[in-house]
Amino acid sequence: MTADKIPAELPAETPSKIRVDVSEMTLRDMAETLEVAGDPDSAGFNFRQTAALAWLTVRRTDPDYTYEQALDLKIGDLDIVEQAPEVQGGATGVVPPLSAVSGTSAQQT
């Protein structure tokens, strides 16, 4: 293995796993991941975008950390925080009470 092919190690101050949480990123950060990762329709885009998210996360504490180093990370090096799906407007999970069937009267109290 040549020196340029040796995978980059995590910076010393980086935890053993890089916690990637997009809810902690700014819109500028997200735009930058798309810019760095390239064409969303090209093969491997999801992996390049994941590397870009890791790069932005580490770069906050180590400004010298590069996207090229992030590309050499293993999936096991990442702790990707799953986001709960957003609830669509009005879908609260609460079922409204049934209404009276047509032609019958509701019980009055």
Protein Blocks (a to p, Z undefined) as FASTA:
>chain_A
ZZklpccdddfklcfbdcddfklpcfklmmmmmmmnopfkbghklmmmmmmmmmmmmmmm
mmkbcfklmmmpcfklpccddddddddehiaopacdddddehiacddZZ
